[in-house]
Amino acid sequence: MASLSAASSPAARRCYEVLACDAYEDMARRLSAAFPDRFTYHHSKWATFPDGSDNIELGGYSPVNQLRGKHVLFLAAFSDNSTTLSQFYALIVLLESFIESLTVVLPFYPTGTMERVVKEGQIATASTLARIFNTLPSCGKPTCLLIYDIHTLQNRFYLMGNCLPQLETTVPLLKTAMANGSAEPVDMVAFPDDGAAKRFKALFQGFETVANKYYQAMPARSASYSR
C-alpha cells in the first residue's frame, strides 16, 4: 500500500473509510492499525443464504451511515467469478451511499492477460470486465481503480467514463530486495518471455536482461471445458 500511505501530495494525506472483501480483511485491519490517523476500517459480513445467493452486510452503516461525505477505500480480490460478482454488488451500494469518492484497490487484475482475441467468438475478458467497471454508478467523480503491475499497459484504455485506472508497480520494492537480500550482487534479470521483457525491461535500467525462450515455446495458458 505504499502508494496510499507514503505519498507526499496533499491528496495522498486524505483520510479514508476502509472496507474490504473477505480475503483482504486482515490487510485492512493492518492498514488501519499502522495508520490510524488516516484509515478507519469497517468490518463487513460476507455470507450466503442456503441457496447460495449473497447475504452481504457492509460495515460503516450502523447505527448511522458513517461513509456519507467520506473518501472510501475498498480492498478487492477477484479470485473467482462468484466473489467478483459479490464485490460488484458492494461497490454499487457504496457508490449510491453519498460518498465523496471511491478508490478500489485491486492488486491483481485477473483478466489482464486476455486483452485480445485471435479468432471470432473468443471473448476478451479484460475488456468485458472493464465495461462492468465503466457502468458503475457515479458518486460525482470517477471511481479510481488502483492496480499493481497490470499485464499490459494497454489495458488502461478499456477503462473510461465512471471508472479510471491508477497503475502502480512494486518493482521499486523488488529492486530494494534485490540490493539488500543477497550476499552476491544481482546484475541480471530474467523474464519468462519476450512479452514480459517488453513490459518491464524499462524498469530495470542498469541490469542485464534476458528472456526465457523455452518458456515462450510452451502453451500460453490452460483451459478447462465442460459440455
N, C-alpha and C positions, 0 to 999 in steps of 0.2 A: 504493500500500500504506500510505497514511497512517494508516488505522485500525489497522493492525497495528504500525507502527513508532513512531508518535508519541503514542499514548495514554498517559496517566499513571497509570492504575489498576494495582494490584499484579498483577492477572490479565494485563494487557497486557504486563507485563515478563517473562512466562514465556518459556522457550526452546523453539524448535520444530525438529524434524527436517523438512526440506523435500523434497518430491518434486513433480514437475511433468510434465504432458503434454509431448509433443514441441514443441508450438507455444510453450510458455512456459518452455522450458529456459533461454533467455538471461535472462529475467526472474528466474528462480530463482537463477541464478548472481549476478546483480547485487544481488539482495536479500541473499544470503549475504555478498557482498563488502562491502556497505555496512554491515551489522550483524552482523559475525562472532561477536559475543558472544551473539547471540540466535538466529541462523538457521544451521543446518548443512544444506547441500544434498547430496543423494544422487542421483547420475545414474541414470536408468532407460533401458532399451533398448526401444524401441517398433518392432517388426518384424513381418513376416508370413511365413507359410510359402508355398510355391509355389501352394497352393490358395486363398490369400487370407485364411485364418484367422489369428488373432493369435498372435504369438510374443513375449510380453512378459516382460521381466526387470526387476523393480523394484529400485531401489537401496536400500541400507541393510540388506541381509540377509546379506551375505557379508563376512568369514568367519563372523560370528555375527549374530544379529538385534539390530541397533543401535536398533531402533524400540520394542522391548518396554519398556513402562512410560513411554514418552515422549509428549509432545504432538506430533502430526503435522500438518503443513500441506501440503495438496495443491493445486497451481495447475492449474485445469481450464479447458478451452476446448472447448465443444460446437459446433464449426464445422460438423459434418455427422453423420449418423446413425452412420456407421462408427466415427469417433473417439469419439463419445459412448459407444457400447457398450464399446469398448476400455477407456475410463476407468472405467466401472462395474465391469468385471472387476477393475481395480486397487483400487477403493475397497472392494470386498468382501474382497479379500485383506488389505488394510491393517486393516480392522476386525476381522479374525479373527487378528490378529498380537499380541494382548495389549497394544495401545497404550493410553495413558492417555486420549487424546481425539483427535478428528479434526476439523479445520477445512478445509472445501473452499472455496477462493476461485474463484467462477465470475463473473467481471466482467460478463458479458452472459448473461442468461437467455433463450435463443433462442426459446422458445415462449411468452414472456410476452404477446405480442400476440394469441395465440389462447386467450384465457381464457374465452370463451363461444361459444355457437353460436346460429344463427338458424333452423335447421331440423333435424329429426330426421335422424340419420345422419352429421352433421358431428361431428368429434372435437375436443374442447377439449384440445389437446395440452399446454397449460400445466398442466392437471390431471393428465393421464396421466404426464407427466414427473415431476411432484411425487410421484405414487404410487410410482414406481420408487425415488425417494429415500427415501420413507417405509418401504419394505420392506428397506432396507439392514440388515445385522446391527448389533446394538448392542454397543458396547465398554464398556457400563456407564453411559453417558450419551449424550444425543442428539448426532448429528453436527451441527456448525454449518455451515450453507450461507451463505456471505458473498457477497452480490450487490450490484452497484452500479447505482443508478438504474433499478430494475425498472420495467417498463412501467406497471403499476398496483399500488398498494399492496395491493389485494385479493388478489393472487397469493399473499401470505404465508399466507392461510388454507388453501391447498391443502397446505401443508407442516405435518406434525404427527407425533407419535409419535417415531420414531427419528431424525428429521431436522427441525431447526428453523431458520428463516431469520434472518440478521442483515443488515438492509437498510442500505446505506451510500449516500452520494451524493458526487459530485465537484463539485457546484455551488459549494461554497466556493472550490475551486481555479479554477473558471471565473470567479467574481466577482473574484478576485485578478488574474487575467489581464486581465479587462475594465478593471480600475482602473489597471493598470500597463503594459499592452501597446499603448496607443493614445495618440497625441498629443492627440486630442479626447476629452472625457469621454463615456462611454456612459450615456445616460439612458433608453433604450428597449430592451425585449427582445421579439423577435418569435417567436411559436410557430407551428409548422407547421399546427396545427389546434386546435379547442376542447378536445379531449381532452388534448393536451399542455399547454395553458394551465391546465386544471383540475388536472392532476397536479403541475406545477412552479411555478405562479404564486406560491404562498405562500412559495417560497424566494427570491423576488426582490422582497422588500419594499423600497420606496423607488424602484423603477423603474417607468416607464410600460410597460404590456404591451399587445400586440396579437396576435390570432390570424389566420392566413392563411386566409381563406375560400375562395380559389381552390384551394389545395391540398386543402382539405377536400372540395371537389366532385369531385376526381379519384378514380379507383378506389383502394381502400384497400390492396390488395396484388395481386400477380400470382401465378398458379399454373400449373404445367405438369401435363399429364395424359398418361398412357400407356394404351394399350389393355390 
